[in-house]
Amino acid sequence: VEDVLNGELKKLLDEAKGADAMFRVFKKVNALFVRPAIRENIKAYQKPLVDSVKDSIKSLEEQFTMQYHKSQACVMSRVRDMTDVSGGIVWARQLQRQLGVYQKQVAEILGTGSSKHELEKDELGRDLLKTSGNFEKKLKKVLEESVKSWLQGAGDLRSPLISSPVFDIKQESGKYRVEVNFDPKAADRLKDYRLLQG
């Protein structure tokens, strides 16, 4: 039975066109990796895929090193009427999610669970954890600092309400005009709050 499974698995992996197709095959059959013969047979396919994920993580880290304000994401966030603070937080969360996806892919390739403890059992998994661990810490630190900064800024807006009315209707030369007495920073904070809820 193992020989038949090995043959079918090898055939599926050989027919896979590109890394994405190989990831899908590994995801479907990773429960079989507990069998020693199958585990040995797929080792040749695992290393290149893990290396591919490592390269993706390094690319993600390069994006992070470039910083949000110099990224294309910053430009797109401004087009979407996001403030730089909320755009930076959303960007860092996206990088964090993508890093998690890459770590999960490696767990599927290696046939281990997605916990860090199980990844440490495998040599390729340990190597990946070493590669991604420092990046994950940096990303978490920046995200926490950004959220803390945003919360502090939001707290500054809790100052006493403006004594004048929010709307003021004025009449000039027979025409009425409505003036709004509203702090633009408060509007930005409201936008940030809406965007950061998710």
C-alpha positions in Angstrom: 0.0 0.0 0.0 2.8 2.4 0.9 4.5 1.7 -2.5 1.3 2.7 -4.3 0.9 5.8 -2.2 4.5 6.7 -2.8 4.1 6.3 -6.5 0.9 8.4 -6.7 2.4 11.1 -4.5 5.6 11.3 -6.6 3.5 11.4 -9.7 1.4 14.3 -8.3 4.5 16.2 -7.3 6.2 15.7 -10.6 3.2 16.8 -12.5 2.8 20.0 -10.3 3.7 23.1 -12.3 5.3 25.5 -9.9 5.6 26.0 -6.2 1.9 26.9 -5.7 0.7 23.6 -7.2 3.2 21.7 -5.0 1.9 23.5 -1.9 -1.6 22.4 -2.8 -0.4 18.7 -3.1 1.4 18.9 0.2 -1.6 20.4 1.9 -3.9 17.6 0.7 -1.6 14.7 1.6 0.4 15.9 4.7 -1.5 13.5 7.0 0.4 10.7 5.2 3.8 12.1 6.2 3.7 10.1 9.5 4.6 7.0 7.4 8.4 6.7 7.3 8.6 5.5 3.7 6.5 8.4 2.4 8.4 10.9 4.6 11.7 9.7 3.0 10.3 9.8 -0.5 9.2 13.5 -0.3 12.3 14.9 1.3 13.7 15.9 -2.1 10.6 18.0 -2.7 10.5 19.6 0.7 13.8 21.6 0.7 13.1 23.6 -2.4 9.7 24.6 -1.2 10.9 25.6 2.2 13.7 27.6 0.5 11.0 29.3 -1.6 9.0 30.2 1.6 12.3 31.5 3.2 12.8 33.7 0.2 9.2 35.0 0.5 9.8 35.8 4.2 13.0 37.7 3.3 11.1 39.6 0.7 8.5 40.5 3.3 11.2 41.6 5.7 12.7 43.8 3.0 9.3 45.5 2.5 9.2 46.0 6.3 12.7 47.4 6.4 11.8 49.9 3.6 9.2 51.3 6.0 5.6 52.2 5.5 6.1 55.8 4.5 8.2 54.8 1.6 6.0 52.0 0.4 3.3 51.8 -2.2 0.9 50.8 0.5 1.2 54.3 2.0 0.3 55.9 -1.3 -2.7 53.6 -1.7 -3.8 54.2 1.9 -3.9 58.0 1.3 -5.9 57.4 -1.9 -8.4 55.5 0.3 -8.5 58.4 2.8 -6.6 56.7 5.5 -4.4 58.5 7.9 -0.7 57.5 8.0 -1.1 56.1 11.5 -4.0 53.8 10.7 -2.5 52.9 7.3 0.8 51.9 9.0 -1.1 49.7 11.5 -3.1 48.0 8.8 0.1 47.5 6.7 1.9 46.0 9.7 -1.0 43.7 10.4 -1.0 42.5 6.8 2.7 41.7 7.0 2.1 39.8 10.2 -0.8 37.8 8.6 1.4 37.0 5.6 4.2 35.8 7.8 1.7 33.5 9.5 0.6 32.2 6.2 4.2 31.4 5.2 4.8 29.6 8.5 1.6 27.6 8.0 2.8 26.6 4.5 6.0 25.2 6.0 4.1 23.3 8.5 2.0 21.7 5.7 5.1 20.9 3.7 6.8 19.2 6.6 3.7 17.4 7.8 3.9 18.9 11.3 1.3 20.8 13.1 1.3 24.6 12.8 2.6 25.1 16.3 6.2 26.4 16.8 7.0 23.5 19.1 6.2 21.0 16.3 8.2 23.0 13.7 11.2 22.9 16.0 11.2 19.1 15.8 12.2 19.2 12.1 15.6 20.5 10.9 14.0 22.6 8.1 11.4 23.9 10.5 14.0 25.0 13.0 15.8 26.9 10.2 12.7 28.6 9.1 11.8 29.6 12.7 15.2 31.1 13.1 14.7 33.1 9.9 11.2 34.3 10.8 11.5 34.7 14.6 13.4 37.9 14.7 11.3 39.5 12.0 8.1 38.5 13.8 9.5 40.2 17.0 10.3 43.4 15.1 7.0 43.5 13.5 5.1 42.9 16.8 7.1 45.7 18.5 6.4 48.2 15.7 2.7 47.3 15.7 2.5 47.7 19.5 4.2 51.0 19.4 2.0 52.3 16.6 -1.2 51.3 18.4 0.1 52.8 21.7 0.9 56.0 19.8 -2.6 56.1 18.2 -4.3 55.5 21.6 -2.3 58.3 23.2 -3.3 60.6 20.4 -6.9 59.6 20.7 -6.7 60.3 24.4 -5.5 63.8 23.7 -8.8 64.5 21.9 -10.8 63.9 25.0 -10.2 67.5 26.0 -13.2 69.5 27.1 -15.8 70.2 24.4 -15.6 73.4 22.5 -17.8 76.0 24.1 -19.2 77.3 20.9 -22.0 75.4 19.1 -21.0 72.8 16.5 -23.1 74.4 13.8 -23.4 78.2 13.3 -25.8 79.7 10.8 -24.8 83.0 9.4 -26.7 85.3 7.1 -24.8 87.4 4.6 -26.4 89.5 1.9 -29.6 87.6 2.0 -28.0 84.2 1.8 -27.6 81.7 4.7 -24.3 79.9 5.3 -23.7 77.1 7.7 -20.3 77.0 9.4 -19.2 73.8 11.1 -17.0 74.0 14.2 -15.3 70.7 14.2 -11.7 69.7 14.8 -10.2 67.9 11.7 -8.0 65.8 14.0 -11.2 64.4 15.5 -12.4 63.4 12.1 -9.1 61.7 11.4 -9.4 59.8 14.7 -13.0 58.7 13.8 -11.7 57.4 10.4 -8.9 55.6 12.2 -11.2 54.0 14.7 -13.5 52.8 11.9 -10.6 51.2 10.0 -8.9 49.7 13.0 -11.9 48.0 14.4 -11.4 45.0 12.1 
